[in-house]
């Protein structure tokens, strides 16, 4: 059969316009999500693909130790996030570890008797004031000997710049401490030293810090935090907002729910959608609705996401004055959340009632439809 280009039927070739139909933000998002779904299975963490997954109150991830208790409480309960994931930063961090830090350790740090293992899983229990707690997670690269016994674990983080980094972050120290304990138990050794390596996303400069195991820090800070958080989970008590830095608040995905944002909200619980708030990214709304199949959209959100409203349903408007309920699309409203609709029944020239959706705590129960492990 001839392969001469002149024998090719031009009509069989896709046109640039046809090809360009696949180069869209929607297509990219679908491709990336499918890629992540597959990656979670290949990494042995298929539960990351489950909607509504909640860790057991006694289970802690080393990477989440010493976070703001309220932020972690919201995440544990699948509260709807108010910002999209920072996929770009996560991707750069992963690539820095895989393509820069790991080759650097192999080439310049190890010798003929030492090697670098990409990661090691740890899973162990510790005794605390809240009982036995489980710590489970995957380390960053670990320098090991010829028997694959750990010698020096690393914790690798990226920052925009490392020029002003003078000491390691407390949460990163806590994470490395958790790995030192877990590796010591797993391999029946006494591992007391690790390294935290910061890499700049802009210049690729690094800053490394030796970290020696500190029993007092481990007992009085890390384990106390874990015990406190477990007790908040067990009692279902909303923890205080206790971020150590303004940075954690500024970039928190629960600013509005917590009361740090622009909405007139404070100390909201972890369930339901905020009333008259329309800033949720679409993908986060979908995650929330899949986590709680009985949940619906608020009337305000239904105006923004009509297709989701058709699929998942919408809560009724409620009058704050007479308690009358109205279907979300039966009220004349332009969608401006700063000017909520008035109640058709009790509004008059002298007084009127505003309409709003149900409060978050009245929408769904805290543990409904969730999977705890």
C-alpha positions in Angstrom: 0.0 0.0 0.0 1.3 3.4 -0.9 2.3 5.8 1.8 3.0 8.7 -0.5 1.6 11.9 1.1 0.1 12.7 -2.2 -2.1 9.6 -1.9 -3.5 10.7 1.5 -7.1 11.8 1.4 -7.1 15.4 2.8 -10.7 15.0 3.9 -9.6 12.3 6.3 -7.2 14.6 8.1 -8.6 16.4 11.2 -8.6 20.1 10.7 -6.9 22.5 13.1 -10.3 23.8 14.1 -11.4 20.2 15.0 -8.2 19.6 17.0 -8.6 23.0 18.8 -12.0 21.8 20.1 -10.0 19.6 22.5 -7.7 22.3 23.7 -10.1 23.8 26.3 -10.0 24.4 30.0 -12.9 21.9 30.5 -11.1 19.2 28.6 -7.9 19.8 30.6 -9.8 19.7 33.9 -11.4 16.4 33.0 -8.1 14.9 31.9 -6.3 16.1 35.0 -8.9 14.7 37.3 -8.8 11.3 35.6 -5.1 11.4 35.9 -5.3 12.1 39.6 -7.9 9.3 40.1 -5.6 6.8 38.5 -2.6 8.0 40.4 -4.3 7.6 43.7 -5.0 4.0 42.9 -1.4 3.4 41.8 -0.1 5.0 44.9 -2.1 2.7 47.1 -4.4 5.5 48.4 -7.7 4.8 46.6 -9.7 6.2 49.5 -8.6 9.7 48.3 -11.0 9.1 45.4 -14.0 8.4 47.7 -16.5 11.2 48.3 -17.2 11.8 52.0 -14.2 10.1 53.4 -13.5 11.0 57.0 -10.5 9.8 59.0 -11.3 8.2 62.3 -10.9 10.6 65.2 -7.9 8.6 66.5 -6.0 8.7 63.1 -3.6 11.5 62.3 -1.4 12.2 59.2 2.1 13.4 60.0 1.7 16.1 57.3 -1.2 17.7 59.1 0.2 17.9 62.7 0.1 21.3 64.4 -2.3 22.8 61.9 -4.9 25.2 63.1 -7.4 22.9 64.9 -10.4 24.5 63.4 -9.1 24.3 59.8 -8.3 20.6 60.3 -11.7 20.0 62.0 -13.4 21.5 58.9 -11.4 19.3 56.6 -12.0 16.2 58.6 -15.7 16.7 58.2 -15.6 17.5 54.5 -16.8 21.1 54.9 -17.1 22.7 51.5 -13.8 24.5 50.6 -14.0 28.1 49.4 -11.0 28.1 47.1 -9.7 25.7 44.4 -6.8 23.4 45.1 -3.4 24.9 44.5 -2.5 22.2 42.0 0.3 24.2 40.5 2.1 24.5 43.8 1.6 20.8 44.7 2.9 19.8 41.3 6.0 22.0 41.5 6.7 20.6 45.0 6.4 17.1 43.7 8.6 17.8 40.7 11.2 19.5 42.8 11.4 16.4 45.1 11.5 13.9 42.2 13.7 15.7 39.7 16.0 17.9 41.8 16.2 16.9 45.5 16.2 13.1 44.9 19.0 13.2 42.2 21.0 15.6 44.4 20.9 13.3 47.3 21.9 10.3 45.1 24.7 12.1 43.4 26.2 14.4 46.1 25.2 13.0 49.5 25.3 9.2 49.3 28.4 7.0 48.7 29.1 3.4 47.7 27.6 2.2 51.0 24.4 4.3 51.1 21.4 4.7 48.9 18.3 6.8 48.6 14.8 5.2 48.9 12.0 7.3 47.5 9.7 6.9 50.4 8.7 4.6 53.3 5.3 4.1 54.8 5.0 4.3 58.6 1.9 3.2 60.6 2.0 3.1 64.4 0.2 4.0 67.5 1.2 6.2 70.4 -0.2 6.5 73.9 -1.6 9.9 74.8 -4.0 11.6 77.2 -6.7 10.8 74.7 -5.8 7.1 74.4 -4.0 5.3 71.7 -3.7 7.4 68.5 -2.6 6.2 65.1 -0.1 8.0 63.0 0.1 6.9 59.4 1.9 8.5 56.4 4.5 8.3 53.8 8.0 9.8 54.2 9.9 11.9 51.7 13.2 10.3 50.4 15.2 8.4 53.1 18.9 7.7 52.9 19.4 4.0 53.8 22.2 1.4 54.0 22.7 -1.6 51.8 20.0 -3.5 53.8 17.5 -0.7 53.2 17.7 0.3 56.9 17.0 4.1 57.3 20.0 6.3 58.3 18.7 9.8 57.5 15.1 10.7 56.6 14.4 13.9 54.8 11.5 16.3 54.7 11.4 18.3 51.5 9.3 21.5 51.1 9.2 24.2 48.5 8.7 27.9 49.1 8.7 30.9 46.7 12.0 32.0 48.2 14.3 30.5 50.8 16.4 33.6 51.4 14.6 34.6 54.6 14.2 31.1 56.0 16.3 31.0 59.2 14.8 28.0 60.9 12.5 25.1 60.1 8.7 25.5 60.5 7.3 23.9 63.6 4.8 21.8 61.7 7.6 20.5 59.4 9.6 19.6 62.5 6.6 17.8 63.9 6.2 15.9 60.7 9.8 14.8 60.7 9.6 13.8 64.3 6.6 11.6 63.5 8.7 9.9 60.8 11.7 9.4 63.1 9.5 7.6 65.6 7.7 5.6 63.0 10.9 4.5 61.2 12.6 3.6 64.5 9.7 1.4 65.4 9.3 -0.2 62.0 13.0 -1.1 61.7 13.7 -1.6 65.4 16.4 1.0 65.4 17.0 4.3 67.3 16.7 7.0 64.7 17.2 10.5 66.1 18.3 12.7 63.3 16.7 14.0 60.1 17.0 16.9 57.7 14.4 19.4 56.5 15.3 20.8 53.0 13.6 23.9 51.6 13.8 24.6 47.9 12.9 27.8 46.2 10.3 27.6 43.4 11.8 30.6 41.8 15.6 30.3 42.0 16.0 26.5 42.9 18.3 27.5 45.8 18.0 25.3 48.8 18.3 25.8 52.6 18.8 22.7 54.7 18.4 22.2 58.5 19.5 19.4 60.7 16.8 18.3 63.1 17.5 16.2 66.2 14.7 14.4 67.9 13.4 16.5 70.8 11.5 14.4 73.4 10.0 17.4 75.0 8.8 18.9 71.7 7.3 15.5 70.7 5.5 14.9 74.0 4.4 18.4 75.1 3.7 19.9 71.7 3.1 17.3 69.0 1.3 14.6 70.9 -0.6 17.1 73.0 -1.9 18.7 69.7 -2.9 15.2 68.4 -4.7 14.3 71.7 -6.5 17.7 71.8 -7.7 17.3 68.2 -8.9 13.8 68.8 -10.9 15.0 71.7 -12.5 17.8 69.6 -13.5 15.1 67.0 -14.9 12.7 69.6 -16.9 15.4 71.4 -17.9 17.1 68.1 -16.9 20.4 69.7 -15.8 23.2 67.3 -12.2 23.9 68.1 -10.8 27.5 68.5 -9.3 29.2 65.5 -5.7 28.9 66.6 -3.5 29.4 63.5 0.1 30.1 64.5 0.7 32.6 61.7 -1.4 35.2 59.7 -0.3 33.3 56.6 -2.3 30.3 57.5 -5.4 32.4 58.0 -4.8 34.5 54.8 -4.7 31.4 52.6 -7.2 29.2 54.5 -9.9 27.6 52.3 -12.4 28.1 55.2 -11.9 31.8 55.8 -15.6 32.7 55.4 -16.9 29.8 57.4 -14.5 30.5 60.3 -15.3 34.2 60.3 -12.1 35.6 59.0 -13.5 36.7 55.6 -15.9 39.4 54.4 -19.2 37.7 55.2 -21.0 38.4 58.4 -20.3 34.9 59.7 -18.4 33.7 62.7 -17.7 30.3 64.3 -19.8 28.4 61.8 -19.8 24.6 62.2 -18.4 22.2 59.7 -21.6 21.1 57.9 -23.7 22.7 55.2 -23.3 25.6 52.8 -23.0 29.1 54.0 -26.2 31.2 53.4 -25.9 33.9 50.7 -22.4 32.9 49.9 -21.7 32.2 46.2 -17.9 32.1 46.1 -17.5 28.3 46.2 -15.5 26.9 43.2 -17.7 24.6 41.1 -15.4 21.6 41.7 -15.6 22.1 45.4 -19.4 22.2 45.3 -19.5 19.0 43.4 -17.2 17.3 45.9 -19.4 18.5 48.7 -22.7 17.3 47.1 -21.1 13.9 46.3 -19.9 13.6 49.9 -23.4 14.3 51.2 -25.9 12.9 48.7 -28.9 14.3 50.6 -27.5 17.8 50.5 -28.9 20.5 48.2 -27.8 23.9 46.9 -28.8 27.1 48.7 -31.1 29.3 46.7 -28.3 31.8 46.1 -26.0 29.1 44.7 -28.8 27.8 42.5 -28.8 31.1 40.5 -25.1 30.5 39.9 -25.1 26.8 39.1 -28.5 26.0 37.5 -27.3 22.6 36.2 -26.3 21.5 39.7 -29.6 22.7 41.0 -31.4 20.5 38.5 -29.3 17.5 39.5 -29.1 17.9 43.2 -32.1 20.0 44.2 -32.3 23.3 46.1 -33.4 24.3 49.6 -36.4 26.6 49.8 -36.2 30.3 50.7 -37.2 31.0 54.3 -38.6 34.3 55.5 -36.7 35.6 58.6 -39.9 37.3 59.8 -42.8 35.0 59.1 -41.0 31.7 58.5 -42.9 31.1 55.2 -41.0 28.9 52.7 -40.8 29.5 49.0 -39.3 27.5 46.1 -36.0 29.0 45.0 -37.2 29.8 41.5 -40.7 31.2 42.5 -39.3 34.5 43.8 -38.4 37.4 41.6 -34.7 38.1 42.4 -31.7 39.2 40.3 -29.1 37.1 42.2 -27.5 40.0 44.0 -26.5 38.5 47.4 -26.1 42.0 48.8 -29.8 42.6 48.2 -31.7 39.4 49.2 -35.3 39.1 48.0 -38.2 40.3 50.1 -40.9 38.0 51.4 -44.0 38.3 49.1 -46.4 37.7 52.0 -45.2 39.9 54.8 -43.6 42.8 53.0 -45.4 46.1 53.0 -44.6 49.8 53.0 -43.6 49.9 56.6 -42.0 46.6 57.3 -40.8 43.6 55.4 -39.1 40.2 55.8 -36.0 39.2 54.0 -35.6 35.7 52.5 -32.7 33.5 53.0 -31.7 29.9 52.7 -31.5 27.5 55.7 -28.6 27.9 58.0 -25.7 25.5 57.5 -26.4 23.6 60.7 -30.0 23.1 59.6 -29.1 21.6 56.2 -27.5 18.2 56.9 -26.3 16.3 60.0 -22.6 16.2 60.8 -21.8 12.5 60.0 -24.5 11.8 57.4 -23.4 9.7 54.5 -19.7 9.9 55.4 -17.2 7.2 55.4 -14.9 7.0 58.5 -11.8 4.8 58.6 
